[in-house]
Amino acid sequence: MKNFPVLGAMTPAQFLRDYWHKKPLLIRQAIPGLQPLLSREALFALAARDDVESRLITHFKQQWAMQNGPIDSLPPLAKSDWTLLVQGANLHDGAADTLLRQFRFIPDARLDDLMISFATDRGGVGAHFDSYDVFLLQAHGQRRWRIGPQKDLSLVDGLPLKILRQFEPEQEYVLEPGDMLYLPPHYAHEGIAVGECMTYSIGFRAPSFQELGESFLQFMSDSIDLPGRYADADLKPTKHPAEISRNMLTQIAAELNKVQFTEDDIAIFLGQHLSEPKPSVFFSAPARSVTPARFTAAAIKRGVILSRKTQMLYRGKHIFINGESFAVGSADKVLLTALANDRELPGASVATASADVLEALQIWYEDGWIALA
């Protein structure tokens, strides 16, 4: 798939200034002539795999139901009111990955995945809101979207889906193949299939501060160093044996307050946390191992590319890949940041790599994190 301007005539700078996190945007023919990247049969095959996140949502007889994958049995295509959601299609299909990468005017640390929604007539997931930005790209058939900026985001109790109790749409659009609708976080919306249809959702990561805080404390637990042990050599007899003394509280508080963290600690934590593969992601090692010399020769001849499943980030001297981190010197940094940004490294660049980088590249190759181009 060739590159294309997914924002129509608008530049990324204009979009981010006027719409991102602010208000919806409908772009007619964002991708003119778009055809489904995966056939219906290929999508159903993905949903049946245990390394793919999928959900089947039905609204039969006005009752909502949800089944988590693997899903190897689907309702008849002639039956209306059902939807199949396949998460992370970009991890398993090259064309889907290429499409997702068209949105890299948003940093990789925020770009999440491409979800494919297949629905029969009247299929949908109910009126809801997302906690993150989303682009809704129509790939096949038609879908009617009703949207509104309502403040009441309370949900119906007792349902397997997060469906709004009160939905008050203000606008309505029917999307054709190639049309795209952007919605900021917490913007209420409902999409209903008009006949059989397929919609691609480009979603973004928006971790809660609570999630980040809990993960950061766990990350910091490995680096805390508080020598010594509590002692009270000047202890006096107590009249209240069940009470925690002021002396104990003060002494322990003083020690705990010695736990400090720096911006560097936060950068390393963020890089590892945001590049950590999801639990459903598995890497495939190459069929045959190669010696370091053979790998280097092949990499210089052909270049290397990141696996679709690999997340590679950097900050300052720190490089992060699939949850791991390490610090590099300036020369190695130039090479590895180019790999992270371009997701590939030509053979001529590999030829200039240090011994440390070549060793890392081979390890990543053996782990399935990169491949020969």
N, C-alpha and C positions, 0 to 999 in steps of 0.2 A: 504494500500500500504506500502510495506516495504521500509526502507531507502536504498538509492543507491548512489554510487559516480558519480555524474552527470558530472564530468570532466574527465572521463575515467581514465587513468593511472596518470594523472597530479594531483598534490596536489593543494589545494587552494592557498597556499603561492606562488607556481610556477606560477599559472595562474595570480594572482594579480601582481606579479613582471614583468612578460614578456608580458602580453596581456591586462590587464584591462586598459582602456582609451588609449591604444596604437595601437593595430592592431587586425584584425579579427582572429578567430580560428574556424576551423571546427573539430568537434569531431564525428567520425563515431561510431554509436551504443553507444552513451552516456548512453542510457537506453535500453539495449537489450530487444527485445520482447515487447516493449511498445505497449499497446492497448489504444484506446481512453478512457478517464476517464468518459466522458459523451457521451451518444448516440446522434445521429443526432437529434432525436425527443426531447430528454431532453434539448439539446442546443436551439432548436427552441422555446421550451416552456419558457426557461429563457429569450430569446429575447423579448417575448411578455409581460413580466412583467414590471410594471412601477417603480419598485425599482431596476431595472437592467439597466446599461448603455449599449446600443446596437446601431449599425449602419448597414444599408444595403447600399452597394456600388455596382453600376452597371456600365458597360461600353458597353451598347447596341448601336449598329450602330456608334461606335467610339465616343460616347458622355458620359462623366462622369456625374454621378448623385449620390447624397447621401441623405439618409433618416434616421433621428434619431428615436430611439425607443420611446415607445414600438412598436415592429414590429409584427403584428399578421397575416400578409399576405406576403408570399414570392414568388418569381418567381418559375416556375416549375423546378424541379431538372434536367430535361433533357435540360434545357436552359443553355447555357454557359455564361461566362463573368459576373458572379455576386459573391459577397462576403458578408458574414454576420460576423460582429465583435461583440463579447460579452465580455465586459470589466468586470474585477473583478469577474471572475468565482469562484475564491477561496473563496469569501465571501458567496457563496451559495452551495458549494459542498465540502464535506469533503476530497475526494480524490484529488481534485484540490488544496485545501489548503495544504495537505500533500506534494504534489509535489512542490508548491511554497516554503515551508519551507526547502526543500533540498538546497536552495540557501542562507541559513542564515550564510554562511561564509562571506557574505556581511551584514553589520549592518541593523537591522530592520528600522532604520531611513532613509535608502536609498531604501530598498526593497519596491516596490509598489504593483504590482498585477500580476495576470495571466490572459491574454486575450486569448480568443479562436477565431481563424479565420477559418470559414468554407467557402470553395469555390468550385464552379463547374468548369468544365474544362475551362482553360484560365483565371479564375478569379484572381483578384489581386487588389491592391490599387494604382498602378502606381509607377514609380520611385520616390523615396523620401529619406529623411534622418530623423533621430530622434535626439532630443536634449539630449538623455540619452542613457545609455548602454542598450543592449537588448540581450537576449538569444532566439533564434528561434528554437523551438523543434518540429520536425515533429511527429505527432501522428497518422496520417492515410493518406494513399495515398502518392503521390509524389508532391513536389514543386521544381521548378527550380529557384534558386537564382542567380542573377547577381549583383556583387558588385564592388565598386571602390572608391578610396580615393580622389575624385575630389575636387578641391578648389572652383569651381563655383557652388554655392548653390542657385542661383536665381531660382525663381518659375514662373510657367505659370500663367499669370493674368486671373482673371475671372472664376476660377474653384472652386468647392466646396471642393476640396482636395488640399493639398500642394504637387504638382507634379513638379519635377525638369524640368526646361526649356531645359537644355542640360544634357543628361545622358551618361557618358563615362565609361562603365563597363570594368574592367580589369580581373575579374575572374568569373567563372560560376560553380555552383554545383547543382546537383540534390539530394535532401534529401529524404531518405527513412524513414519509421517509426523507431523512436529511435535515428536518427541522429540529431545533434544540431549544430547550427551556432551562434557564438558570434560576435557581432558587437559593436565597440566603438561609442561614440557620433559623429554625423555629418558624418558618413560613408555612402555614397550613396548606395542604394540597391533597387532591384525590385524583388518581388516574384511572380511567375506565376504558377497556379495550373496545374499539368499534370493529367487530369482527376479529379474526385472529391477528395478533400483532406481536412485535418484538421491540423492546425498548432497552437502550443501554444507559446505565446510570454511572456516571463518573463521580465517585465520592472522595471525600477528603477526611484526613484524620484530625480530630479535635478532642484529644484526651482531656479528661477532667483533671482539675488541679488536685483533687483527692487521689485519683489514680496515680498521678505523677508523684505526689507527696509520699504515698505508701511505698512506691517502687524506689524512690530516692533514699528513703530511710533504710530499706533493705540493702540497697547498693552501698550505702555508707557504712553499714555494719561491719563490712570486711576491712575497713580502714581505720576504725576507731582503736585508739591505743591509750588506755587509761591504767597505768601501772599502780600498784599498791592495793590495799584492802582497807575497808572501813575499820576504824579502831576508836576506842573511847577510853584512853588511859586515865582521864580525870572524871570518870563516871561517879555520880553521887547516888545514894539510895533514893528510890522513887516511891512516892505515895500513890502513883497512878500507873500501875504496871502495864495497862493496856494502851496507854497513850504513846504515840510516836513523839519522841522528844524534839524540841526545837534544835538542839545541838546536832542530832542525827540528820534532820532535814537540812540544816544549813551546810553541814559538811558534804553531804551527798550532792546537794544542789551546786555547790562550788565545783565539784569534780565534773558533773555532767555539763556544766557551762563551759568546760574546756573543750568540748566537742565543737569544732569549727569546720566550716566548709568554704571552699573558694569558688570563684567563677570557673576555674579549670575543672574542679570536681563536678560542677553542674554540666559543663560541656561534655565531659566524658560520659556522665550518666545519660544525658540526652541522646548522644550519638549511639550508645549501646542500646538504649531503650527503643529508640525510633527505628533502628535498623534490625532489631530482633525479628526473625521470621515468625509468622503466626503459627500456632500449634498444628494446623493442617498442612503446613508447607514441608515437603520432603524433597531433598536434592538427589539426583541420580548421578552416581560416579561414572566415569567413562568405562567402556567395556574392557579396556586393557590399560594397565599402568605402563608408564614409560619412564625411562631413566631421565635424570635431570638434563643430560646432554641432548637427548632426543627431543625432550620437551622444549628446551631453549631453541634448538634449531627449527622446530616446527613453528614455534611462536614468532620467531624472527621472520620466517618465510610467510606466514599466514596472518599474523596478528591475533589478538584475543578479544573476546566479547564477554560481557557479563551475562550470566544466566538471567532469564526473565524473572526468576524468583529472587534474585540477589538485590538487596538494598545496600547501596554504598554511599556513605555521607562523609563529610569532613568538617573540621573546625580548627583553624590555626594549624598547629603541627600534628594534630590528631586525625587519624584515618579510622573510619568505622565501617565494618562490613559484616552483615548478618549477625549482629550482636556482639562482635569482637572489636577491640580497639587496640591501637598501638601508635606510638609517636615516631615521627620520621624526620630526617634531615631535609634541608631545603631542596636538594637535587631530587631526592626520592618523592618529595611532596609534589613537585611539578608534574611528575609522571603519573602518580596515583590520583591526584585531583583531576587530571585530564581523563583518566579512566572512569572516575566517578561521574564527571559531567557529561562525557560523550558516550559512556557505557561501552566503549570499545577503545582499543589501542592498536594502531597500525604496527606492522612488523618493524618498520624503521625506528619507531619509538621504543619498542621492546629491546631492540639492539643496543640502546643507550642505557638500559636499566642496570642498576647495581646488582651485585651478587645477592644482597638481601631481598631486593624486590623480585628477582628471578626465582628465588627460593619460595617466596610468598606466593607468586603466581602459580608455581607448580603445585603447591599444597592446595590452593584454591581450585586448581584444575582437577586434582585427584578427588576433592570433596564435591565436585559438580557445581561450584560457585561461578566458575568461568568456563568458557569453551574456546577451542581454536576457531578462528573466524573462517 
